[in-house]
């Protein structure tokens, strides 16, 4: 196990810059998730850590060693790929023991390590099978087994659950997390799925266009997003963003462009007259027959546990998640209120969070 | 209960017969055409095999497609001895058994390097190699003779094997390069992380994965090399170095009236290639397909 230090790393493909000076510190044993939309550079960053892409400039340290010039095999890392990358003509046991075989480890020792890893992952009965004889979930477990057997300092995961169906993805999510806690190995995990990031990570690094937008624990990112991008990216359904002006007319209100006026709890960072982007999460909008303002329902999406309602306040779209079961239809109006103390204020020009 | 079951099963059976009767007329037409084409292709072989087993008298008095009344194996024995087939057969075996595996090995290594390793001017090198597939070797016979002669390799095994390699490698590289290019990149990356060198990745990951393509190329190359005539005629002038096709041509000139022996000689010449083809033809089709459309 080791810490990982990424210092001002940059990378270009030809004239196109993809990573623009990224710095992250990853503690020993920490589970860090790099998350962001497609093309944000998260996989490139992971591949640079693995040694599969050269580093344009900057430093990457694993433990005490600068690994910039080291071959992948010398970095003491193990990587799990999205498409499993199992060797098709080798059995599960041979796949898992391949790295040790190349290192010249004795067969008895390889067998012992493979059996131990197989037991951890529930693969003991599958050791003699070929990859094509396994299901997607089993293949992913073999890929993880191949990583575990090497006992590396760092695990790297490149969107490992993207090829699995939704149910299996949830199960594997929990499995990977518990395995990481059990082994205590430093883990860097790339995904575009913010739910994976929220549920698994000790620390999330949000990337956009090769730049870090925010680093923090899942709840820090959720509760105090640094900017509009993070606020919109983390959380599902996404945070509602309403552009308007703060007014103080018998209490703080957000006045939208359409003239609709919504009571809000004003934060320290804003004052009457300020133009802001006001963010509020769907679960912080509630039904309030007494003080709510009228919203016209556009779409109702019942999920069973909760109901997602897409509505319009003036000409602004808002999504709310209602825990209570309500019988409403498209075209009707409902009274909605924004829960006090849950609003986020962002600067309209930069998108940055305003001090509170 | 029983009264309801019986009609139900009868209905199912009817439906089954009904669907079996509905044949696609296009498919039927296609099958008939294929059978006709197959007959046209097989007829000469039937003629050759039947004739090779007849006495000269039988050949003259019976129809071309009449099976031999008594099987006359003596034609094979006589043709083998009189045509010095032991020499030409040995030469063909030596040349084919060296050239085919060696050519495949060189092509596979080149294709791997060009498809998977970062090589300066890699694309240009590939283009130059592929340019070789565009030149019919008949055009190059005279220059090749000059080059081989200047190296003093006329009437030697290297003298014929090297030009065979030069003309065989390009199309093999072309097919293998296409196949290697569509093997997922992650497979070689996983192997690199596991500590494998390029040679190990080639040997342990890519070669086993490409067995069907290699088998297909092996058959194709075996048949081509075994039956090659023009270049052998130019380079191998000493009768002691002749290959089977050259021996057959000479035999044809000497014994053109003895149809039994002549056809026995033809059968002996094409039989090894045919056997290799029939054994591996399944891989041949799947290998070419996997090289063409995989991924």
HADDOCK unambig.tbl for C-alpha pairs under 7 A between the chains (distance, minus, plus):
assign (segid A and resid 72 and name CA) (segid B and resid 192 and name CA) 6.53 0.50 0.50
assign (segid A and resid 72 and name CA) (segid B and resid 193 and name CA) 4.99 0.50 0.50
assign (segid A and resid 73 and name CA) (segid B and resid 192 and name CA) 6.40 0.50 0.50
assign (segid A and resid 73 and name CA) (segid B and resid 193 and name CA) 4.65 0.50 0.50
assign (segid A and resid 73 and name CA) (segid B and resid 194 and name CA) 5.96 0.50 0.50
assign (segid A and resid 73 and name CA) (segid B and resid 195 and name CA) 4.66 0.50 0.50
assign (segid A and resid 78 and name CA) (segid B and resid 193 and name CA) 6.84 0.50 0.50
assign (segid A and resid 85 and name CA) (segid B and resid 186 and name CA) 5.58 0.50 0.50
assign (segid A and resid 85 and name CA) (segid B and resid 187 and name CA) 4.80 0.50 0.50
assign (segid A and resid 85 and name CA) (segid B and resid 190 and name CA) 6.54 0.50 0.50
assign (segid A and resid 86 and name CA) (segid B and resid 187 and name CA) 6.83 0.50 0.50
assign (segid A and resid 87 and name CA) (segid B and resid 187 and name CA) 6.82 0.50 0.50
assign (segid A and resid 87 and name CA) (segid B and resid 205 and name CA) 6.67 0.50 0.50
assign (segid A and resid 89 and name CA) (segid B and resid 208 and name CA) 6.78 0.50 0.50
assign (segid A and resid 89 and name CA) (segid B and resid 209 and name CA) 6.89 0.50 0.50
assign (segid A and resid 99 and name CA) (segid B and resid 194 and name CA) 4.42 0.50 0.50
assign (segid A and resid 99 and name CA) (segid B and resid 195 and name CA) 6.19 0.50 0.50
assign (segid A and resid 102 and name CA) (segid B and resid 195 and name CA) 6.36 0.50 0.50
assign (segid A and resid 102 and name CA) (segid B and resid 196 and name CA) 6.76 0.50 0.50
